[in-house]
Amino acid sequence: MCRSSVIWTCACVLLAACAGEPTGVPEGDGSRFEAFELQLMAPGFVTECSPFDVQVLALDARGQVVSGFDEILSVFSMSNTLTLNTLVMRNGVASGSLRIGLVYRDVANLTVLASTTRVKHSLARQQIFVGDIPGYQFELVAFFGRNLRSIWVDGTGFGVAGGAFGLVVERVGGVWREVESGLGADLLGATGFGPEEAYLVGDGGRLLLREEGRWGSVSSGVVTQLLSAHRGPGRDDDVWVVGVNGVVLRGRRHEWRQMPSPDPQAALRAVWVARSEQAYVGSADGMVYRWDGAGWTGWDSGLENGLQGLWGVSEGEIYATGGLGAIARFNGTTWELQPMLPEFTAALRDASALAGEVIVVGSNGAVIVQRNGCWVRINPPPENPDMRSVAVGGSLVFGTSGGGGIYRLH
């Protein structure tokens, strides 16, 4: 008899067979079945990569259950998007994970198709509710009305952010406040070591240094647009800054030197420093270069629609983000595009990591997290703002938006 509950859907594909009546298959043909009873164990509320189980009871021509039903290949699809969850049944049981594709929908129809010549009729559907993973929520904590392009926070909760027309913002004592910079240049990158030493970089080679509680301009030695900054992991390591025309700067406080360029024609959009003599920079055309202390090695990340962000969990796990919902992963040797469905098209602008989980933000309120090898969507900030940057300090996660908002991820 078919069973049903909150999380079970039971589909008797051929009612006669479920009732135990003969189905017309010639007697003695034990390799072919007219129908089966399919039980899909899936939660009624799902997120990307939700686990599920499938159980199958195969029935022969007499309506008798056949044990040890193997080799059914089941394909699961969400709405009109084929998600290629192909499963092999062993003794009538298979497990997998739902792939939704990070799209924004509330309800979807899950279709189960057993693709095999051994069973004639093999189709079942279940309506499920699609949501975001629990445990994360963005909260608007400050608003400044101008585009905020960069952010950085340290382990104590001190933070800085930079934006349009010289907007400088600090987090002191748990409160974000605006600081008058006196600059008209956009500030596009941020990094630092703490309240005693923080940096913002931007248009026209602008390099701002915070020391002794005040911000001041430092000569970078270049006049080109500076797009990103990142410090090495050690307190004595250098700060690296990259920008257009292949500019790479390295230094601290008031002493800066220009490094050899991996490509003098490239707009270097992002930089991540693994250690003192191991830095990675990404260009707008999708190339990623590694400095090893002596020279540059380059790879094509595969991001055909432009690289925008770069972050590493380790030297063997580095991520590059870009346009049209694209993410590439570097394993220390090669780059590989992550499995994202074509309908997920948010421009992914920046990345960071918390406790091994990579957090990526982008347009239309896109916030996704890499969890247990799977990219999952979390609750977007209110009104789906254009998220421009993200930073992690200790257990604190903050993001900035093109509208001038600063959001905290709880």
N, C-alpha and C positions, 0 to 999 in steps of 0.2 A: 504494500500500500504506500502511496506517496505521502511524504511527511512535509510539514511546513512549520516555520517559526519565524522569529524576527530576522534571523540571519541565514535562514535556509530557504532556498527556492528549489522545488522539486518539479521536474518536467517529465511527464510520461509522454514520450514522443509519439507512440502509437498506442492508443487506448486499448485496443483489443489485446495487444501483447501484455499491457500492464494488468489486464483483467485475467490473464492466464489462458486466453483462447489461442488456438493454432493460428499461425500467421501465413501459412502457405509455402514456407521454405521446405524443400524436399527433405524427408526424413533421412538421417544419416549424414547430412551436410553439416558437420559440426564447426566448420570454419567460417560460416557466414550467418549473420544474425539480422533479423528483420527490424528489431527495435531494441532500445535499452532505456532504462530508467536512470536519469542523470540528476545528481544532487550537487549543487554548487554551494560550497561554504564560503560566503563572502560577507563582510560586514555591510550593514545597510548604509553606513556613512564611511566613505573611503577617501584616502589621500593618495597621492602618487606613490606607487610601489607598495600599496597595501597588500599584505599576504592573503592568500586564499587557498582552499583545497577543493579538489574535484573528486567525487566518487562516482563510479559507474557500476550498475548492476546489469549485466548483459542477459538477455532472454533468448532462448532458442525458439524454434518453431512451435513447440508445445507450451511456451510461456514459462518454461522452467529457468531458474537462475543458473547461469554458467559461471563457475568460479575461475579465478585466475585470468580475468580478461585483460589482455596486454595490447600494446602497440596502437592505441587510439591516439591520434595527434589532434589536440584541441587548440583552436585559435580563438583568442578573445579580442573583441573590438569594442571601442567606446564610441557611441554615436556613429559618425561616418568615418572615423579615423581607425584604420587598421593598426593595431599595436604589436602585432607579431609575437604574441605570447604563445609559442608552440610548445606543447607538453607531450611527454611520452607517458602513457598509462602503464603502470606495473601492478598487476593483481587488482585492477580496477581503481587505483588511487594515483593521483598526481597533485603536485603543489606548484605554485608559482606566485607572481606578484603582478598586480594590476599596473599597467602603464597608461597614464592619462595624458601625458604630454605637456603638463604645466599650463594647460589652457584654463581660461576663466569660465566655468560653467557650474551651475548648481545641481543639475540633475542630468544623468546620462543613462542610456540603455546599454547594459552589458550583454553582448551576444556571445553565446557559446556554440561553436561549430566543431563537431567531431569529424575530422576529415579522414575518412577511411573507406576502403571498398568492402570492409567486413560488415558495415552497418548501413542500411539504406537511408534511414531517416534519423537525423542526428542534429537537432537544432533546439536551443533553449534561450530564453531571454530573461533578464532580471533588471528592473529599474533600481538604480542606486543613487545616493546623494553624495555629491562631490564636495569636499571641503579642504581646508588648510590643516597642516599638522598642528596639533595642540602644543602648548608650552611656550609659544612665541607670540608677541604682540608689540607693534610699534605704537609709540605714544608721542604726539607732538609736544616738545618741551620748551621750544623757543621759536620765535618768528621775527625775521629781520627785514622782510620785504624786498630783498635783493638776492639775485642768484648766488647761492653758496656752492662753490665748485670743489672744495677740498676740506678735509677734516683729519685730525690726528688727536688721539688721547693716550695718556700714559696709565700705568698701573695704579696711580694714586687718585685718578679721576680728573686730573688737570687736562685740559684740552684746548686746542686752537682750531679755528676754521677760517678759510679765506674765500672771498667771492668777488662779485662785480664791483668795479670802480673803487678798488682798494678797501673793500669791506673786510675788517679784521674782527674776529669774535673770539673770546676766551671763555673757558669754563673754570671758574675759581670759586671754591667753597660750595660746589654743587650747583652753581648758577651760571648760565651763559649770559654774557654781556658784550655789547659792542664797544670796540676800541677805535678811536680816531687814528687813522694811519697817515692822513695827509697825502695819499697817493690816488691817482686816477686809474691806475693800471689794475686789470683783473688779476686776482691771485688764484693760481690753478693747482698748486701742490702744497702739501703740508707734511712736516715730520718734526722730530725733536727728541730730546732726552729728558725733559721735565720742565718745570716752570723756569728754571735757571738758563735753559737753552732750548729754544724752539725756533722753527723756520717756516716761512711762507715764501713761495716763489711764483713768478707770473710773467706778465707781458713785459716786453722791453728789457729782458734780462734782470728784472727786479728780484732782489733777494733780501728778505726782511729777517732780522734776527731779534729774538726776545732774550734779553739778559738784564739782570738787576731790576726786573719788574717792568722794563720798558722796551718798546719796539723801536728799531732803527734800521736804516738802509745800510747794506753792505755791498761793496763793489764785487760783482760776479765776474767782471772782465769780458762780458758779452752783452750784446743788445738784442739778441734774438729771444723769441718767446720761450719761456721755461714752463714745462708742462707737468712735471712730476718730481717728487723728492722722496727718498727713503734712506734711513740710517742703518748702519750695520748693527748686528745684535749685541755687540759688546759696548761697554761704556767708553772705550777708547777707540772705537771704530769710526770711520769717516761717514759723512753724509754724501750721498750721491744725488745729483740733479741732472735731469735730461730735458731736451727740448727740440725745437725745429732745427733744420740744417745739420742734423746729426750731432748736436752739442751734448757733450757729457762733461759734467763738472764734478769735482771731488774735493772735499775739504771740511773745515770746521770754523766756526766763528768768523774771523776776519781774513782767513787765509784759504784761498781757493785756487785750484789749478785745473786747466782744461786737459782732459784725457784724449787719447787718440779716438777718433770716431769710427764706429763700425760701418757707417754709411753716411757720408757728408750730405747726401741728398735727402735723407729720411727725416720725417717728423717722428721723433722718439716720444711716444705717448706715455710710457709707464716704466718704472724701475722697481726692482725688488732685490735686496742685498741679502745673500745667504750667509756670508761671513766676510772677513776682511778682504780677501782677494778672490771673492766669488760673487759677482753681481750679474743680474740679468736685466736687459732692457728690451722693450717691445716697441716696434715701429707701427705706424698707422697702416702700412701695407701688409701687416700680418707676420712680418719677420720677428724672430726673437734671437737676441745675441747674448752670449755669455762671455764675461771677462774672467780669465783664469790667472791674472797676475802678469801675463806676458803678452796676451793678444786676445782677439775676439774670435769666437766660433758662432756661426749662424745656422738657424733652422727656419723653415717655413712652417708656421703653426697650423696652416690650413684655414685660418679665419679670412675668408675671401671678402667679407663685408666690413673689414677694418677692425684692428685691435684697439681696445680702449683701456683695459685693465690688466694687471699682472700681479699675481700673489703666489707665494709658495708656502706649503706646510713644511716641506723639507726639500733638499736638493733632488730627491727622487719623486716629488709630487708637487708640481708647479702648474698653475692654471692661468690661462689667458682668456679674456672675455671680449666680446665684440658685438657687432650689429646683427640684427635679425635673430636674436636669441642664441647666439653661437658661443660655445665654450670649448676650448682645447686643453688637453692634459698632457704634461710632459713627465715621463717616467725616469728621466735621467739620460735617456738615449734618443728617444723619438717622441714626436707629438702625435696625438690622436684626438680627433673630434669626439666630443661627448654625444651620446644619443639624445637629441632633442627633435621633437616633431616640427614639421614645417609651419604649423599654425601658431607656434610660440615664437613671436617675432619681436619681442622687446629688445631694445638696444641695451646691452648689459655693459655698464660703464665702469664699475669698480668692484673689487673683491678684497676680502680680508678673511681671517680665520679665528675661531674660538674653540679651544679644546679639541682641535683636530677637525672641526666642522667648518667647511668653507662657506662663507656667506657672500652672495653676489646681489648687487642692486642695479636697477636700470629704469627705463622709461615705463610710464603707465603704472607706477607703483609696484613694479616687479621686484620681489625679494624672494630669492630661492636659496636653499641650503643643501649642501652635499652631505647626505647622511647615510652611512652604511653602504657606500658605493652607489647611491641613487640620489638624483636631484629632485627635491620636493619643494612645493610652493608653500609659503607661510602667509599669514594674514598681512595684506598690504596696508600701508599707512592710510589714514582717512583721505578720501577724494583722489586716491591713486596718483600722487605727485610724481614728477619726473625726478627720480632719485639719482643724484650725481656722484656721491662718494660714500664710503663706509669705513669706519675705523673701530678697532677693538683695543681696549686697554683694561687689563685685569679681567673682570667679569662684565665690564661695561661695553655695550655696543651702541654706537651712534651713527646716524646717516644724515646727509644733507640733501636738500632738494633745490631744483631750479627756481622755485617760488620763494626761497629764503627761509624755509623751515629746517629746524634741527629735530630729529626724531630719535628717541631712545627705544632700543629693542629690549623688551623684558622677557 
